[in-house]
Amino acid sequence: MQERRTDISVRDAMKIYFASEFDAQSYDRLASCEGLAATWVNSLHRRLDKQKIENWQMRLFGPV
């Protein structure tokens, strides 16, 4: 049996990461979770530095 390393569930992590509104407190909480993928941590830190969510347009729809 594996030990749980955080009180944030996968569901909650997805909810925080993909929310449409900026939430610095939740990003900070999620970024500090042990075992979270480095790409997510880096993305969350970028959001916190820039104080905004990155543009998902290219990822969702490709080049316009």
PQR file of N, CA, C, O and H, with PARSE charges and radii, in Angstrom:
ATOM      1  N   MET A   1       0.833  -1.183   0.000 -0.4000 1.5000
ATOM      2  CA  MET A   1       0.000   0.000   0.000 -0.0000 2.0000
ATOM      3  C   MET A   1       0.879   1.249   0.000  0.5500 1.7000
ATOM      4  O   MET A   1       1.859   1.326   0.741 -0.5500 1.4000
ATOM      5  N   GLN A   2       0.521   2.225  -0.837 -0.4000 1.5000
ATOM      6  CA  GLN A   2       1.285   3.468  -0.902 -0.0000 2.0000
ATOM      7  C   GLN A   2       0.710   4.505   0.046  0.5500 1.7000
ATOM      8  O   GLN A   2      -0.496   4.555   0.289 -0.5500 1.4000
ATOM      9  H   GLN A   2      -0.275   2.161  -1.438  0.4000 1.0000
ATOM     10  N   GLU A   3       1.586   5.312   0.563 -0.4000 1.5000
ATOM     11  CA  GLU A   3       1.193   6.367   1.484 -0.0000 2.0000
ATOM     12  C   GLU A   3       0.808   7.630   0.705  0.5500 1.7000
ATOM     13  O   GLU A   3       1.480   8.003  -0.256 -0.5500 1.4000
ATOM     14  H   GLU A   3       2.565   5.271   0.365  0.4000 1.0000
ATOM     15  N   ARG A   4      -0.250   8.263   1.117 -0.4000 1.5000
ATOM     16  CA  ARG A   4      -0.680   9.505   0.497 -0.0000 2.0000
ATOM     17  C   ARG A   4       0.234  10.632   0.975  0.5500 1.7000
ATOM     18  O   ARG A   4       0.498  10.754   2.171 -0.5500 1.4000
ATOM     19  H   ARG A   4      -0.796   7.960   1.898  0.4000 1.0000
ATOM     20  N   ARG A   5       0.717  11.458   0.039 -0.4000 1.5000
ATOM     21  CA  ARG A   5       1.693  12.496   0.368 -0.0000 2.0000
ATOM     22  C   ARG A   5       1.091  13.890   0.493  0.5500 1.7000
ATOM     23  O   ARG A   5       1.784  14.824   0.895 -0.5500 1.4000
ATOM     24  H   ARG A   5       0.503  11.359  -0.933  0.4000 1.0000
ATOM     25  N   THR A   6      -0.162  14.042   0.161 -0.4000 1.5000
ATOM     26  CA  THR A   6      -0.790  15.363   0.199 -0.0000 2.0000
ATOM     27  C   THR A   6      -2.277  15.233   0.512  0.5500 1.7000
ATOM     28  O   THR A   6      -2.864  14.162   0.358 -0.5500 1.4000
ATOM     29  H   THR A   6      -0.725  13.283  -0.165  0.4000 1.0000
ATOM     30  N   ASP A   7      -2.864  16.312   0.942 -0.4000 1.5000
ATOM     31  CA  ASP A   7      -4.307  16.299   1.197 -0.0000 2.0000
ATOM     32  C   ASP A   7      -5.100  16.727  -0.044  0.5500 1.7000
ATOM     33  O   ASP A   7      -6.330  16.773  -0.005 -0.5500 1.4000
ATOM     34  H   ASP A   7      -2.387  17.183   1.066  0.4000 1.0000
ATOM     35  N   ILE A   8      -4.409  17.037  -1.132 -0.4000 1.5000
ATOM     36  CA  ILE A   8      -5.087  17.415  -2.378 -0.0000 2.0000
ATOM     37  C   ILE A   8      -5.311  16.161  -3.215  0.5500 1.7000
ATOM     38  O   ILE A   8      -4.367  15.440  -3.537 -0.5500 1.4000
ATOM     39  H   ILE A   8      -3.411  17.000  -1.163  0.4000 1.0000
ATOM     40  N   SER A   9      -6.562  15.911  -3.560 -0.4000 1.5000
ATOM     41  CA  SER A   9      -6.884  14.749  -4.389 -0.0000 2.0000
ATOM     42  C   SER A   9      -6.545  15.046  -5.851  0.5500 1.7000
ATOM     43  O   SER A   9      -6.315  16.200  -6.214 -0.5500 1.4000
ATOM     44  H   SER A   9      -7.330  16.496  -3.298  0.4000 1.0000
ATOM     45  N   VAL A  10      -6.516  14.022  -6.674 -0.4000 1.5000
ATOM     46  CA  VAL A  10      -6.301  14.210  -8.109 -0.0000 2.0000
ATOM     47  C   VAL A  10      -7.412  15.103  -8.666  0.5500 1.7000
ATOM     48  O   VAL A  10      -7.165  15.990  -9.483 -0.5500 1.4000
ATOM     49  H   VAL A  10      -6.702  13.085  -6.379  0.4000 1.0000
ATOM     50  N   ARG A  11      -8.625  14.851  -8.212 -0.4000 1.5000
ATOM     51  CA  ARG A  11      -9.769  15.662  -8.664 -0.0000 2.0000
ATOM     52  C   ARG A  11      -9.556  17.143  -8.332  0.5500 1.7000
ATOM     53  O   ARG A  11      -9.767  18.012  -9.177 -0.5500 1.4000
ATOM     54  H   ARG A  11      -8.826  14.130  -7.548  0.4000 1.0000
ATOM     55  N   ASP A  12      -9.140  17.417  -7.104 -0.4000 1.5000
ATOM     56  CA  ASP A  12      -8.910  18.795  -6.687 -0.0000 2.0000
ATOM     57  C   ASP A  12      -7.754  19.428  -7.467  0.5500 1.7000
ATOM     58  O   ASP A  12      -7.820  20.596  -7.852 -0.5500 1.4000
ATOM     59  H   ASP A  12      -8.969  16.711  -6.417  0.4000 1.0000
ATOM     60  N   ALA A  13      -6.703  18.651  -7.692 -0.4000 1.5000
ATOM     61  CA  ALA A  13      -5.556  19.160  -8.455 -0.0000 2.0000
ATOM     62  C   ALA A  13      -5.978  19.557  -9.865  0.5500 1.7000
ATOM     63  O   ALA A  13      -5.579  20.611 -10.360 -0.5500 1.4000
ATOM     64  H   ALA A  13      -6.649  17.703  -7.379  0.4000 1.0000
ATOM     65  N   MET A  14      -6.775  18.726 -10.504 -0.4000 1.5000
ATOM     66  CA  MET A  14      -7.254  19.030 -11.856 -0.0000 2.0000
ATOM     67  C   MET A  14      -8.149  20.272 -11.843  0.5500 1.7000
ATOM     68  O   MET A  14      -8.075  21.116 -12.736 -0.5500 1.4000
ATOM     69  H   MET A  14      -7.099  17.870 -10.102  0.4000 1.0000
ATOM     70  N   LYS A  15      -8.976  20.365 -10.835 -0.4000 1.5000
ATOM     71  CA  LYS A  15      -9.892  21.499 -10.695 -0.0000 2.0000
ATOM     72  C   LYS A  15      -9.106  22.813 -10.544  0.5500 1.7000
ATOM     73  O   LYS A  15      -9.451  23.826 -11.152 -0.5500 1.4000
ATOM     74  H   LYS A  15      -9.036  19.679 -10.110  0.4000 1.0000
ATOM     75  N   ILE A  16      -8.065  22.776  -9.737 -0.4000 1.5000
ATOM     76  CA  ILE A  16      -7.231  23.956  -9.523 -0.0000 2.0000
ATOM     77  C   ILE A  16      -6.477  24.305 -10.799  0.5500 1.7000
ATOM     78  O   ILE A  16      -6.501  25.453 -11.244 -0.5500 1.4000
ATOM     79  H   ILE A  16      -7.785  21.953  -9.243  0.4000 1.0000
ATOM     80  N   TYR A  17      -5.814  23.325 -11.384 -0.4000 1.5000
ATOM     81  CA  TYR A  17      -4.936  23.574 -12.530 -0.0000 2.0000
ATOM     82  C   TYR A  17      -5.707  24.068 -13.751  0.5500 1.7000
ATOM     83  O   TYR A  17      -5.231  24.947 -14.469 -0.5500 1.4000
ATOM     84  H   TYR A  17      -5.795  22.392 -11.023  0.4000 1.0000
ATOM     85  N   PHE A  18      -6.883  23.514 -13.990 -0.4000 1.5000
ATOM     86  CA  PHE A  18      -7.635  23.849 -15.202 -0.0000 2.0000
ATOM     87  C   PHE A  18      -8.763  24.862 -14.978  0.5500 1.7000
ATOM     88  O   PHE A  18      -9.587  25.071 -15.869 -0.5500 1.4000
ATOM     89  H   PHE A  18      -7.270  22.799 -13.407  0.4000 1.0000
ATOM     90  N   ALA A  19      -8.809  25.489 -13.806 -0.4000 1.5000
ATOM     91  CA  ALA A  19      -9.827  26.508 -13.540 -0.0000 2.0000
ATOM     92  C   ALA A  19      -9.628  27.697 -14.491  0.5500 1.7000
ATOM     93  O   ALA A  19      -8.505  28.009 -14.888 -0.5500 1.4000
ATOM     94  H   ALA A  19      -8.140  25.319 -13.082  0.4000 1.0000
ATOM     95  N   SER A  20     -10.718  28.337 -14.838 -0.4000 1.5000
ATOM     96  CA  SER A  20     -10.634  29.456 -15.779 -0.0000 2.0000
ATOM     97  C   SER A  20     -10.278  30.776 -15.104  0.5500 1.7000
ATOM     98  O   SER A  20      -9.976  31.753 -15.790 -0.5500 1.4000
ATOM     99  H   SER A  20     -11.630  28.084 -14.515  0.4000 1.0000
ATOM    100  N   GLU A  21     -10.307  30.823 -13.780 -0.4000 1.5000
ATOM    101  CA  GLU A  21      -9.966  32.046 -13.056 -0.0000 2.0000
ATOM    102  C   GLU A  21      -8.660  31.871 -12.283  0.5500 1.7000
ATOM    103  O   GLU A  21      -8.391  30.808 -11.724 -0.5500 1.4000
ATOM    104  H   GLU A  21     -10.553  30.029 -13.224  0.4000 1.0000
ATOM    105  N   PHE A  22      -7.864  32.922 -12.262 -0.4000 1.5000
ATOM    106  CA  PHE A  22      -6.585  32.926 -11.562 -0.0000 2.0000
ATOM    107  C   PHE A  22      -6.818  32.817 -10.050  0.5500 1.7000
ATOM    108  O   PHE A  22      -7.671  33.512  -9.498 -0.5500 1.4000
ATOM    109  H   PHE A  22      -8.082  33.785 -12.716  0.4000 1.0000
ATOM    110  N   ASP A  23      -6.049  31.933  -9.382 -0.4000 1.5000
ATOM    111  CA  ASP A  23      -6.173  31.749  -7.932 -0.0000 2.0000
ATOM    112  C   ASP A  23      -4.790  31.484  -7.337  0.5500 1.7000
ATOM    113  O   ASP A  23      -4.372  30.333  -7.204 -0.5500 1.4000
ATOM    114  H   ASP A  23      -5.356  31.369  -9.830  0.4000 1.0000
ATOM    115  N   ALA A  24      -4.096  32.541  -6.988 -0.4000 1.5000
ATOM    116  CA  ALA A  24      -2.719  32.442  -6.501 -0.0000 2.0000
ATOM    117  C   ALA A  24      -2.591  31.518  -5.294  0.5500 1.7000
ATOM    118  O   ALA A  24      -1.653  30.724  -5.220 -0.5500 1.4000
ATOM    119  H   ALA A  24      -4.435  33.476  -7.097  0.4000 1.0000
ATOM    120  N   GLN A  25      -3.507  31.610  -4.365 -0.4000 1.5000
ATOM    121  CA  GLN A  25      -3.429  30.789  -3.153 -0.0000 2.0000
ATOM    122  C   GLN A  25      -3.511  29.301  -3.489  0.5500 1.7000
ATOM    123  O   GLN A  25      -2.746  28.500  -2.952 -0.5500 1.4000
ATOM    124  H   GLN A  25      -4.270  32.254  -4.425  0.4000 1.0000
ATOM    125  N   SER A  26      -4.432  28.930  -4.372 -0.4000 1.5000
ATOM    126  CA  SER A  26      -4.574  27.525  -4.761 -0.0000 2.0000
ATOM    127  C   SER A  26      -3.370  27.049  -5.562  0.5500 1.7000
ATOM    128  O   SER A  26      -2.934  25.910  -5.399 -0.5500 1.4000
ATOM    129  H   SER A  26      -5.054  29.580  -4.809  0.4000 1.0000
ATOM    130  N   TYR A  27      -2.817  27.918  -6.440 -0.4000 1.5000
ATOM    131  CA  TYR A  27      -1.636  27.540  -7.217 -0.0000 2.0000
ATOM    132  C   TYR A  27      -0.446  27.284  -6.302  0.5500 1.7000
ATOM    133  O   TYR A  27       0.303  26.326  -6.496 -0.5500 1.4000
ATOM    134  H   TYR A  27      -3.172  28.844  -6.573  0.4000 1.0000
ATOM    135  N   ASP A  28      -0.277  28.139  -5.312 -0.4000 1.5000
ATOM    136  CA  ASP A  28       0.820  27.976  -4.368 -0.0000 2.0000
ATOM    137  C   ASP A  28       0.667  26.676  -3.596  0.5500 1.7000
ATOM    138  O   ASP A  28       1.637  25.943  -3.406 -0.5500 1.4000
ATOM    139  H   ASP A  28      -0.885  28.918  -5.154  0.4000 1.0000
ATOM    140  N   ARG A  29      -0.540  26.392  -3.156 -0.4000 1.5000
ATOM    141  CA  ARG A  29      -0.826  25.153  -2.413 -0.0000 2.0000
ATOM    142  C   ARG A  29      -0.540  23.923  -3.280  0.5500 1.7000
ATOM    143  O   ARG A  29       0.088  22.968  -2.823 -0.5500 1.4000
ATOM    144  H   ARG A  29      -1.328  26.988  -3.310  0.4000 1.0000
ATOM    145  N   LEU A  30      -1.005  23.954  -4.530 -0.4000 1.5000
ATOM    146  CA  LEU A  30      -0.802  22.813  -5.424 -0.0000 2.0000
ATOM    147  C   LEU A  30       0.670  22.649  -5.776  0.5500 1.7000
ATOM    148  O   LEU A  30       1.174  21.526  -5.795 -0.5500 1.4000
ATOM    149  H   LEU A  30      -1.515  24.730  -4.901  0.4000 1.0000
ATOM    150  N   ALA A  31       1.368  23.741  -6.052 -0.4000 1.5000
ATOM    151  CA  ALA A  31       2.783  23.677  -6.437 -0.0000 2.0000
ATOM    152  C   ALA A  31       3.656  23.094  -5.330  0.5500 1.7000
ATOM    153  O   ALA A  31       4.729  22.559  -5.606 -0.5500 1.4000
ATOM    154  H   ALA A  31       0.958  24.654  -6.037  0.4000 1.0000
ATOM    155  N   SER A  32       3.208  23.191  -4.091 -0.4000 1.5000
ATOM    156  CA  SER A  32       3.998  22.665  -2.971 -0.0000 2.0000
ATOM    157  C   SER A  32       3.715  21.194  -2.672  0.5500 1.7000
ATOM    158  O   SER A  32       4.295  20.631  -1.742 -0.5500 1.4000
ATOM    159  H   SER A  32       2.336  23.625  -3.867  0.4000 1.0000
ATOM    160  N   CYS A  33       2.840  20.573  -3.442 -0.4000 1.5000
ATOM    161  CA  CYS A  33       2.523  19.151  -3.227 -0.0000 2.0000
ATOM    162  C   CYS A  33       3.705  18.267  -3.606  0.5500 1.7000
ATOM    163  O   CYS A  33       4.228  18.352  -4.717 -0.5500 1.4000
ATOM    164  H   CYS A  33       2.369  21.030  -4.197  0.4000 1.0000
ATOM    165  N   GLU A  34       4.109  17.433  -2.685 -0.4000 1.5000
ATOM    166  CA  GLU A  34       5.191  16.492  -2.937 -0.0000 2.0000
ATOM    167  C   GLU A  34       4.768  15.513  -4.034  0.5500 1.7000
ATOM    168  O   GLU A  34       3.674  14.952  -3.987 -0.5500 1.4000
ATOM    169  H   GLU A  34       3.684  17.364  -1.783  0.4000 1.0000
ATOM    170  N   GLY A  35       5.629  15.317  -5.003 -0.4000 1.5000
ATOM    171  CA  GLY A  35       5.364  14.352  -6.063 -0.0000 2.0000
ATOM    172  C   GLY A  35       4.652  14.916  -7.268  0.5500 1.7000
ATOM    173  O   GLY A  35       4.432  14.188  -8.236 -0.5500 1.4000
ATOM    174  H   GLY A  35       6.518  15.773  -5.042  0.4000 1.0000
ATOM    175  N   LEU A  36       4.276  16.199  -7.251 -0.4000 1.5000
ATOM    176  CA  LEU A  36       3.617  16.810  -8.404 -0.0000 2.0000
ATOM    177  C   LEU A  36       4.621  16.926  -9.543  0.5500 1.7000
ATOM    178  O   LEU A  36       5.783  17.258  -9.312 -0.5500 1.4000
ATOM    179  H   LEU A  36       4.454  16.790  -6.465  0.4000 1.0000
ATOM    180  N   ALA A  37       4.187  16.657 -10.760 -0.4000 1.5000
ATOM    181  CA  ALA A  37       5.065  16.701 -11.925 -0.0000 2.0000
ATOM    182  C   ALA A  37       5.750  18.058 -12.038  0.5500 1.7000
ATOM    183  O   ALA A  37       5.129  19.099 -11.822 -0.5500 1.4000
ATOM    184  H   ALA A  37       3.243  16.387 -10.948  0.4000 1.0000
ATOM    185  N   ALA A  38       7.027  18.033 -12.376 -0.4000 1.5000
ATOM    186  CA  ALA A  38       7.817  19.263 -12.494 -0.0000 2.0000
ATOM    187  C   ALA A  38       7.219  20.223 -13.522  0.5500 1.7000
ATOM    188  O   ALA A  38       7.287  21.438 -13.340 -0.5500 1.4000
ATOM    189  H   ALA A  38       7.531  17.187 -12.552  0.4000 1.0000
ATOM    190  N   THR A  39       6.641  19.699 -14.588 -0.4000 1.5000
ATOM    191  CA  THR A  39       6.038  20.576 -15.598 -0.0000 2.0000
ATOM    192  C   THR A  39       4.874  21.363 -15.011  0.5500 1.7000
ATOM    193  O   THR A  39       4.690  22.537 -15.334 -0.5500 1.4000
ATOM    194  H   THR A  39       6.586  18.711 -14.736  0.4000 1.0000
ATOM    195  N   TRP A  40       4.089  20.724 -14.152 -0.4000 1.5000
ATOM    196  CA  TRP A  40       2.972  21.417 -13.503 -0.0000 2.0000
ATOM    197  C   TRP A  40       3.497  22.461 -12.513  0.5500 1.7000
ATOM    198  O   TRP A  40       2.999  23.585 -12.461 -0.5500 1.4000
ATOM    199  H   TRP A  40       4.238  19.770 -13.890  0.4000 1.0000
ATOM    200  N   VAL A  41       4.495  22.080 -11.738 -0.4000 1.5000
ATOM    201  CA  VAL A  41       5.080  23.014 -10.765 -0.0000 2.0000
ATOM    202  C   VAL A  41       5.616  24.242 -11.496  0.5500 1.7000
ATOM    203  O   VAL A  41       5.364  25.374 -11.083 -0.5500 1.4000
ATOM    204  H   VAL A  41       4.900  21.166 -11.780  0.4000 1.0000
ATOM    205  N   ASN A  42       6.354  24.018 -12.581 -0.4000 1.5000
ATOM    206  CA  ASN A  42       6.906  25.133 -13.361 -0.0000 2.0000
ATOM    207  C   ASN A  42       5.800  26.012 -13.921  0.5500 1.7000
ATOM    208  O   ASN A  42       5.901  27.239 -13.883 -0.5500 1.4000
ATOM    209  H   ASN A  42       6.559  23.099 -12.917  0.4000 1.0000
ATOM    210  N   SER A  43       4.757  25.402 -14.434 -0.4000 1.5000
ATOM    211  CA  SER A  43       3.633  26.150 -14.995 -0.0000 2.0000
ATOM    212  C   SER A  43       2.948  26.981 -13.910  0.5500 1.7000
ATOM    213  O   SER A  43       2.609  28.142 -14.139 -0.5500 1.4000
ATOM    214  H   SER A  43       4.674  24.406 -14.465  0.4000 1.0000
ATOM    215  N   LEU A  44       2.749  26.400 -12.747 -0.4000 1.5000
ATOM    216  CA  LEU A  44       2.117  27.117 -11.641 -0.0000 2.0000
ATOM    217  C   LEU A  44       2.986  28.290 -11.185  0.5500 1.7000
ATOM    218  O   LEU A  44       2.468  29.364 -10.880 -0.5500 1.4000
ATOM    219  H   LEU A  44       3.025  25.457 -12.561  0.4000 1.0000
ATOM    220  N   HIS A  45       4.300  28.088 -11.138 -0.4000 1.5000
ATOM    221  CA  HIS A  45       5.195  29.178 -10.760 -0.0000 2.0000
ATOM    222  C   HIS A  45       5.184  30.293 -11.806  0.5500 1.7000
ATOM    223  O   HIS A  45       5.244  31.471 -11.454 -0.5500 1.4000
ATOM    224  H   HIS A  45       4.721  27.216 -11.385  0.4000 1.0000
ATOM    225  N   ARG A  46       5.107  29.931 -13.079 -0.4000 1.5000
ATOM    226  CA  ARG A  46       4.996  30.944 -14.139 -0.0000 2.0000
ATOM    227  C   ARG A  46       3.723  31.765 -13.967  0.5500 1.7000
ATOM    228  O   ARG A  46       3.742  32.989 -14.094 -0.5500 1.4000
ATOM    229  H   ARG A  46       5.058  28.974 -13.364  0.4000 1.0000
ATOM    230  N   ARG A  47       2.623  31.085 -13.679 -0.4000 1.5000
ATOM    231  CA  ARG A  47       1.354  31.788 -13.447 -0.0000 2.0000
ATOM    232  C   ARG A  47       1.491  32.759 -12.284  0.5500 1.7000
ATOM    233  O   ARG A  47       1.050  33.905 -12.368 -0.5500 1.4000
ATOM    234  H   ARG A  47       2.608  30.090 -13.575  0.4000 1.0000
ATOM    235  N   LEU A  48       2.098  32.301 -11.211 -0.4000 1.5000
ATOM    236  CA  LEU A  48       2.263  33.156 -10.038 -0.0000 2.0000
ATOM    237  C   LEU A  48       3.164  34.355 -10.350  0.5500 1.7000
ATOM    238  O   LEU A  48       2.892  35.470  -9.905 -0.5500 1.4000
ATOM    239  H   LEU A  48       2.456  31.370 -11.144  0.4000 1.0000
ATOM    240  N   ASP A  49       4.229  34.127 -11.109 -0.4000 1.5000
ATOM    241  CA  ASP A  49       5.135  35.216 -11.481 -0.0000 2.0000
ATOM    242  C   ASP A  49       4.446  36.249 -12.363  0.5500 1.7000
ATOM    243  O   ASP A  49       4.617  37.454 -12.176 -0.5500 1.4000
ATOM    244  H   ASP A  49       4.450  33.221 -11.471  0.4000 1.0000
ATOM    245  N   LYS A  50       3.662  35.765 -13.330 -0.4000 1.5000
ATOM    246  CA  LYS A  50       3.003  36.658 -14.290 -0.0000 2.0000
ATOM    247  C   LYS A  50       1.630  37.148 -13.819  0.5500 1.7000
ATOM    248  O   LYS A  50       1.049  38.064 -14.401 -0.5500 1.4000
ATOM    249  H   LYS A  50       3.523  34.787 -13.482  0.4000 1.0000
ATOM    250  N   GLN A  51       1.122  36.513 -12.747 -0.4000 1.5000
ATOM    251  CA  GLN A  51      -0.197  36.856 -12.195 -0.0000 2.0000
ATOM    252  C   GLN A  51      -1.324  36.662 -13.212  0.5500 1.7000
ATOM    253  O   GLN A  51      -2.300  37.413 -13.227 -0.5500 1.4000
ATOM    254  H   GLN A  51       1.594  35.768 -12.274  0.4000 1.0000
ATOM    255  N   LYS A  52      -1.171  35.638 -14.063 -0.4000 1.5000
ATOM    256  CA  LYS A  52      -2.231  35.316 -15.014 -0.0000 2.0000
ATOM    257  C   LYS A  52      -2.062  33.882 -15.519  0.5500 1.7000
ATOM    258  O   LYS A  52      -0.987  33.292 -15.410 -0.5500 1.4000
ATOM    259  H   LYS A  52      -0.379  35.029 -14.051  0.4000 1.0000
ATOM    260  N   ILE A  53      -3.133  33.346 -16.065 -0.4000 1.5000
ATOM    261  CA  ILE A  53      -3.140  32.000 -16.648 -0.0000 2.0000
ATOM    262  C   ILE A  53      -2.638  32.109 -18.080  0.5500 1.7000
ATOM    263  O   ILE A  53      -2.987  33.042 -18.803 -0.5500 1.4000
ATOM    264  H   ILE A  53      -4.006  33.826 -16.153  0.4000 1.0000
ATOM    265  N   GLU A  54      -1.824  31.157 -18.476 -0.4000 1.5000
ATOM    266  CA  GLU A  54      -1.298  31.153 -19.838 -0.0000 2.0000
ATOM    267  C   GLU A  54      -2.432  30.999 -20.858  0.5500 1.7000
ATOM    268  O   GLU A  54      -3.509  30.499 -20.533 -0.5500 1.4000
ATOM    269  H   GLU A  54      -1.540  30.399 -17.889  0.4000 1.0000
ATOM    270  N   ASN A  55      -2.179  31.426 -22.068 -0.4000 1.5000
ATOM    271  CA  ASN A  55      -3.161  31.328 -23.144 -0.0000 2.0000
ATOM    272  C   ASN A  55      -3.183  29.889 -23.673  0.5500 1.7000
ATOM    273  O   ASN A  55      -2.167  29.376 -24.141 -0.5500 1.4000
ATOM    274  H   ASN A  55      -1.304  31.831 -22.332  0.4000 1.0000
ATOM    275  N   TRP A  56      -4.340  29.253 -23.594 -0.4000 1.5000
ATOM    276  CA  TRP A  56      -4.490  27.862 -24.044 -0.0000 2.0000
ATOM    277  C   TRP A  56      -4.944  27.781 -25.497  0.5500 1.7000
ATOM    278  O   TRP A  56      -5.130  26.680 -26.015 -0.5500 1.4000
ATOM    279  H   TRP A  56      -5.166  29.670 -23.214  0.4000 1.0000
ATOM    280  N   GLN A  57      -5.125  28.897 -26.157 -0.4000 1.5000
ATOM    281  CA  GLN A  57      -5.657  28.952 -27.521 -0.0000 2.0000
ATOM    282  C   GLN A  57      -4.895  28.025 -28.476  0.5500 1.7000
ATOM    283  O   GLN A  57      -5.505  27.214 -29.173 -0.5500 1.4000
ATOM    284  H   GLN A  57      -4.975  29.791 -25.737  0.4000 1.0000
ATOM    285  N   MET A  58      -3.572  28.147 -28.506 -0.4000 1.5000
ATOM    286  CA  MET A  58      -2.751  27.350 -29.422 -0.0000 2.0000
ATOM    287  C   MET A  58      -2.891  25.859 -29.118  0.5500 1.7000
ATOM    288  O   MET A  58      -3.006  25.041 -30.031 -0.5500 1.4000
ATOM    289  H   MET A  58      -3.077  28.806 -27.940  0.4000 1.0000
ATOM    290  N   ARG A  59      -2.879  25.519 -27.853 -0.4000 1.5000
ATOM    291  CA  ARG A  59      -2.966  24.113 -27.458 -0.0000 2.0000
ATOM    292  C   ARG A  59      -4.322  23.518 -27.810  0.5500 1.7000
ATOM    293  O   ARG A  59      -4.410  22.346 -28.176 -0.5500 1.4000
ATOM    294  H   ARG A  59      -2.785  26.183 -27.111  0.4000 1.0000
ATOM    295  N   LEU A  60      -5.375  24.314 -27.702 -0.4000 1.5000
ATOM    296  CA  LEU A  60      -6.719  23.820 -27.961 -0.0000 2.0000
ATOM    297  C   LEU A  60      -7.100  23.830 -29.443  0.5500 1.7000
ATOM    298  O   LEU A  60      -7.775  22.923 -29.929 -0.5500 1.4000
ATOM    299  H   LEU A  60      -5.304  25.266 -27.404  0.4000 1.0000
ATOM    300  N   PHE A  61      -6.657  24.873 -30.150 -0.4000 1.5000
ATOM    301  CA  PHE A  61      -7.127  25.049 -31.525 -0.0000 2.0000
ATOM    302  C   PHE A  61      -6.042  25.051 -32.582  0.5500 1.7000
ATOM    303  O   PHE A  61      -6.353  25.069 -33.773 -0.5500 1.4000
ATOM    304  H   PHE A  61      -6.109  25.610 -29.755  0.4000 1.0000
ATOM    305  N   GLY A  62      -4.772  25.035 -32.184 -0.4000 1.5000
ATOM    306  CA  GLY A  62      -3.676  25.055 -33.147 -0.0000 2.0000
ATOM    307  C   GLY A  62      -3.460  26.467 -33.675  0.5500 1.7000
ATOM    308  O   GLY A  62      -4.097  27.415 -33.215 -0.5500 1.4000
ATOM    309  H   GLY A  62      -4.519  25.020 -31.217  0.4000 1.0000
ATOM    310  N   PRO A  63      -2.554  26.601 -34.647 -0.5600 1.5000
ATOM    311  CA  PRO A  63      -2.269  27.936 -35.178  0.2800 2.0000
ATOM    312  C   PRO A  63      -3.477  28.522 -35.895  0.5500 1.7000
ATOM    313  O   PRO A  63      -4.198  27.822 -36.606 -0.5500 1.4000
ATOM    314  N   VAL A  64      -3.681  29.798 -35.697 -0.4000 1.5000
ATOM    315  CA  VAL A  64      -4.846  30.470 -36.295 -0.0000 2.0000
ATOM    316  C   VAL A  64      -4.428  31.163 -37.578  0.5500 1.7000
ATOM    317  O   VAL A  64      -5.256  31.789 -38.240 -0.5500 1.4000
ATOM    318  H   VAL A  64      -3.096  30.368 -35.120  0.4000 1.0000
TER
END
